[in-house]
Structure formats: structure tokens, C-alpha cells
Amino acid sequence: QMKKQCDQKLLIRMKTECVPCSLNLETQCPAGYTKITNGTGIPDCRYYLEIKTHTLSFPGCRHHCVKEFEQPECCQGRWGPDCMGK
């Protein structure tokens, strides 16, 4: 019995919102995502504060998150909803 289904593993990456680094320790990834950065995260972004008529930007931190996702796919040479082929 040949395998008919060859699922593809997809890695979906995302970054959390940019916040002051000191606050970023508490930041969680969305449900289903795994945090792959530690502590205060990565200081690679800027966040904005509106003060009266001005918007100020400050260096901030964010976390990187990943989610593994299985995409059902037929093996080579097979197709259709039941991966039968010819």
C-alpha cells in the first residue's frame, strides 16, 4: 500500500507588537504559537507615543513566534480529494 498523502509541514512566523522592552517580558504569543525569543525579546522595532500634538517614537522590543501547520497534500503523481490519481 503506497502512501497516498504526503502532508507538508509549514512553519508560520509572526512577531508580536512593539512595546517598551521592560514591558515585553510579559508578552505572550497568540494562541497556538510558540515563543522562540527569550526574556525581553528582540530590540528591532520602534513604538510610538502620542503626546498632545506630537508623536514620539522610541526603540522597543518584540517577540518572534512560530506555529507548525500541517498542510494535507497528495504524494507525487496523485491528486484529487482522495489522492487516488489514475
C-alpha positions as CSV (number, residue, x, y, z in Angstrom):
1,Q,0.0,0.0,0.0
2,M,1.7,3.2,-1.3
3,K,1.3,6.3,0.8
4,K,-1.2,8.5,-0.9
5,Q,-1.0,11.5,1.4
6,C,2.3,13.4,1.9
7,D,1.4,16.3,4.2
8,Q,3.6,19.4,4.0
9,K,4.8,20.9,7.3
10,L,4.6,24.7,7.1
11,L,6.1,27.0,9.6
12,I,4.2,30.2,10.1
13,R,6.2,33.0,11.7
14,M,4.9,36.2,13.3
15,K,6.1,39.0,15.5
16,T,4.3,40.5,18.5
17,E,3.6,44.1,18.7
18,C,6.4,46.5,19.5
19,V,6.4,47.7,23.1
20,P,8.8,49.1,25.6
21,C,11.4,46.4,26.2
22,S,10.8,46.4,30.0
23,L,7.2,45.5,29.4
24,N,7.9,42.9,26.8
25,L,8.8,40.2,29.4
26,E,5.1,39.7,29.9
27,T,4.2,39.5,26.2
28,Q,2.7,36.2,25.1
29,C,2.4,34.8,21.6
30,P,-1.1,34.4,20.2
31,A,-2.8,31.1,21.0
32,G,-1.2,28.2,19.1
33,Y,2.1,30.0,18.6
34,T,5.3,29.1,20.3
35,K,7.6,31.9,21.5
36,I,11.1,31.4,20.1
37,T,12.7,34.5,21.7
38,N,13.7,34.9,25.4
39,G,13.4,37.5,28.1
40,T,12.6,40.9,26.7
41,G,12.7,39.7,23.1
42,I,14.5,41.4,20.2
43,P,15.1,45.2,20.2
44,D,14.5,45.6,16.5
45,C,11.5,47.9,16.3
46,R,10.1,51.3,17.4
47,Y,6.9,52.1,19.1
48,Y,5.0,55.4,19.1
49,L,3.6,57.6,21.8
50,E,1.2,60.5,21.1
51,I,1.9,63.4,23.3
52,K,-0.5,66.3,22.8
53,T,0.2,67.3,19.2
54,H,3.4,65.3,18.7
55,T,4.0,61.6,18.1
56,L,7.3,60.4,19.5
57,S,9.0,57.2,18.5
58,F,11.1,55.1,20.9
59,P,13.2,51.9,20.4
60,G,11.2,48.9,21.6
61,C,11.2,45.1,21.7
62,R,9.1,42.4,20.3
63,H,9.0,38.6,20.4
64,H,9.1,36.2,17.5
65,C,6.6,33.3,17.4
66,V,6.2,30.3,15.3
67,K,3.3,27.8,14.6
68,E,3.7,24.5,12.9
69,F,0.9,23.7,10.5
70,E,0.3,20.5,8.5
71,Q,-1.0,21.1,5.0
72,P,-2.6,18.0,3.6
73,E,-1.1,17.2,0.2
74,C,-1.1,14.2,-2.1
75,C,2.1,12.4,-2.9
76,Q,3.7,13.0,-6.3
77,G,1.7,11.6,-9.2
78,R,-1.6,11.5,-7.2
79,W,-4.3,14.1,-7.0
80,G,-8.0,14.6,-6.2
81,P,-9.8,14.8,-2.9
82,D,-8.8,11.2,-2.0
83,C,-5.3,11.3,-3.6
84,M,-6.0,8.5,-5.9
85,G,-4.6,9.7,-9.3
86,K,-5.2,7.4,-12.3
